[in-house]
Amino acid sequence: MEKEKVLEIEFQEVFDKVAVRIKHLNDDFFGDGLLKEDVEKYKCSFIESPTDLEERIIWLYDDIYLSDNDIYCYCEETINKIKEFVDYVNEEYGILKRWRAEESEVYYFLDGKCEIYDTNEMKKKVDDIFFEQGNYFKTKEEAQKVKEELDKFWAKVRAGEIGGEND
């Protein structure tokens, strides 16, 4: 499944160097940071500038400085390290893109009795709620798979295997 990028960098050649800056940095990703092993691998840290509260900074390999406010120039070898880091981050930490119907397009959902229905996306609150809950499917077959899993779940609840005194 396609992923939304959490970090995008833009580059521009300047004389014999390449200027670089952060084009997009997902707020949640910046706030959460990297896993310990990735921090060690890339020797990196995320910081907010002490002098500019709007600026966010990523340090890499102890000598590469990336900012969403300032521009820094590096040689091609360093740019390749930055590109490798950005590709890795987006692969590992990218946010899965979920399908969402265009306005008036059909999508499927399950009601409270686990029956499958179709409706048209109208960009209303109910559509947002179904989407945010994950009860929003492109095909009837996708909805059917979830229905089967929910039917199994409710059978376990009725049998007392889940949510009963046996827990």
C-alpha positions as CSV (number, residue, x, y, z in Angstrom):
1,M,0.0,0.0,0.0
2,E,1.2,3.5,-0.8
3,K,2.6,5.6,2.0
4,E,2.4,9.4,2.6
5,K,5.8,10.9,3.0
6,V,6.6,12.2,6.5
7,L,9.8,14.0,5.3
8,E,10.5,15.7,2.1
9,I,13.7,17.6,1.2
10,E,14.3,20.0,-1.7
11,F,17.6,20.5,-3.4
12,Q,19.2,23.1,-5.6
13,E,22.6,23.3,-7.2
14,V,24.7,26.3,-6.1
15,F,28.1,26.5,-7.7
16,D,29.9,23.3,-6.8
17,K,27.6,22.4,-3.9
18,V,23.9,21.5,-3.4
19,A,21.7,23.6,-1.2
20,V,19.2,21.6,0.8
21,R,16.3,22.4,3.2
22,I,13.3,20.6,4.6
23,K,10.2,21.0,2.4
24,H,7.8,19.0,4.5
25,L,8.1,17.5,7.9
26,N,5.1,15.7,9.5
27,D,4.4,17.1,12.9
28,D,3.6,13.8,14.5
29,F,6.7,12.2,13.1
30,F,8.9,15.1,14.3
31,G,7.3,14.9,17.7
32,D,7.6,11.1,18.1
33,G,11.1,10.8,16.6
34,L,12.9,7.7,15.4
35,L,13.3,4.3,17.0
36,K,16.5,3.9,19.1
37,E,18.2,1.7,16.5
38,D,17.6,4.3,13.7
39,V,18.9,7.1,15.9
40,E,22.1,5.1,16.4
41,K,22.3,4.1,12.7
42,Y,22.0,7.7,11.5
43,K,23.5,9.4,14.6
44,C,20.6,11.8,14.4
45,S,18.4,13.9,16.6
46,F,15.4,16.1,16.1
47,I,15.4,19.5,17.9
48,E,13.5,22.7,17.9
49,S,15.6,25.8,17.5
50,P,16.2,27.6,20.8
51,T,16.1,31.0,19.0
52,D,13.3,30.4,16.5
53,L,10.3,28.4,17.8
54,E,9.0,27.9,14.3
55,E,12.3,26.2,13.1
56,R,12.6,22.4,13.3
57,I,16.1,20.9,12.9
58,I,17.3,17.4,12.1
59,W,21.0,16.5,12.8
60,L,22.5,13.6,10.9
61,Y,25.8,11.8,11.3
62,D,26.9,14.6,13.8
63,D,27.7,17.0,11.0
64,I,24.7,17.4,8.7
65,Y,22.2,20.0,9.6
66,L,18.7,20.1,8.0
67,S,16.2,22.8,8.7
68,D,12.8,23.8,7.6
69,N,13.8,27.5,7.9
70,D,17.4,27.7,6.8
71,I,19.3,26.4,3.8
72,Y,22.6,24.6,4.0
73,C,25.0,23.6,1.2
74,Y,26.7,20.2,1.0
75,C,28.9,18.2,-1.4
76,E,27.3,15.4,-3.5
77,E,28.5,12.7,-1.2
78,T,26.7,14.3,1.8
79,I,23.6,14.9,-0.4
80,N,23.5,11.1,-1.1
81,K,23.6,10.4,2.6
82,I,20.7,12.8,3.1
83,K,18.7,11.2,0.3
84,E,19.3,7.7,1.8
85,F,18.1,8.9,5.2
86,V,14.9,10.5,3.6
87,D,14.1,7.4,1.6
88,Y,14.6,5.2,4.7
89,V,12.4,7.4,6.9
90,N,9.6,7.6,4.4
91,E,9.7,3.8,3.9
92,E,9.8,2.9,7.6
93,Y,7.7,5.8,9.1
94,G,5.5,6.8,6.2
95,I,1.8,7.0,6.9
96,L,-0.3,4.4,4.9
97,K,-2.6,6.2,2.5
98,R,-6.2,5.0,2.8
99,W,-8.6,5.1,-0.1
100,R,-11.3,7.7,0.2
101,A,-14.1,8.1,-2.3
102,E,-14.6,11.3,-4.3
103,E,-17.8,13.2,-3.7
104,S,-20.8,11.3,-5.0
105,E,-18.7,8.1,-5.5
106,V,-19.9,4.9,-3.8
107,Y,-18.3,3.3,-0.8
108,Y,-19.4,0.4,1.5
109,F,-19.8,0.2,5.2
110,L,-21.2,-2.1,7.9
111,D,-24.1,-1.1,10.1
112,G,-24.6,-2.1,13.7
113,K,-25.9,-5.6,12.7
114,C,-22.8,-6.2,10.5
115,E,-24.9,-5.9,7.3
116,I,-23.1,-4.4,4.3
117,Y,-24.5,-1.3,2.7
118,D,-23.4,1.1,0.0
119,T,-23.8,4.8,0.0
120,N,-22.4,7.8,-1.8
121,E,-19.7,10.0,-0.3
122,M,-21.3,13.3,0.4
123,K,-18.4,14.9,2.5
124,K,-20.7,14.9,5.5
125,K,-19.9,14.2,9.2
126,V,-21.3,10.6,8.9
127,D,-18.8,9.9,6.0
128,D,-16.0,11.3,8.1
129,I,-17.0,9.1,11.0
130,F,-17.1,5.9,8.9
131,F,-13.7,6.8,7.4
132,E,-12.1,7.6,10.7
133,Q,-13.4,4.3,12.3
134,G,-12.1,2.3,9.3
135,N,-15.6,1.3,8.4
136,Y,-15.2,2.6,4.9
137,F,-14.5,0.2,2.0
138,K,-13.9,0.6,-1.7
139,T,-15.4,-2.7,-2.6
140,K,-18.1,-5.0,-1.3
141,E,-15.5,-7.8,-1.1
142,E,-13.4,-5.7,1.3
143,A,-16.4,-5.1,3.5
144,Q,-17.3,-8.8,3.4
145,K,-13.8,-9.8,4.7
146,V,-14.2,-7.4,7.7
147,K,-17.8,-8.7,8.2
148,E,-16.5,-12.2,8.4
149,E,-13.9,-11.3,11.0
150,L,-16.5,-9.3,13.1
151,D,-18.9,-12.3,12.9
152,K,-16.2,-14.5,14.4
153,F,-15.5,-11.9,17.0
154,W,-19.1,-11.6,18.1
155,A,-19.5,-15.4,18.2
156,K,-16.6,-15.5,20.7
157,V,-18.3,-12.8,22.7
158,R,-21.6,-14.7,22.7
159,A,-19.7,-17.9,23.8
160,G,-18.2,-16.0,26.7
161,E,-14.6,-16.4,25.3
162,I,-14.2,-12.6,25.2
163,G,-15.6,-10.1,27.5
164,G,-17.1,-12.5,29.9
165,E,-16.3,-13.8,33.3
166,N,-13.7,-16.2,31.8
167,D,-11.3,-13.4,30.9
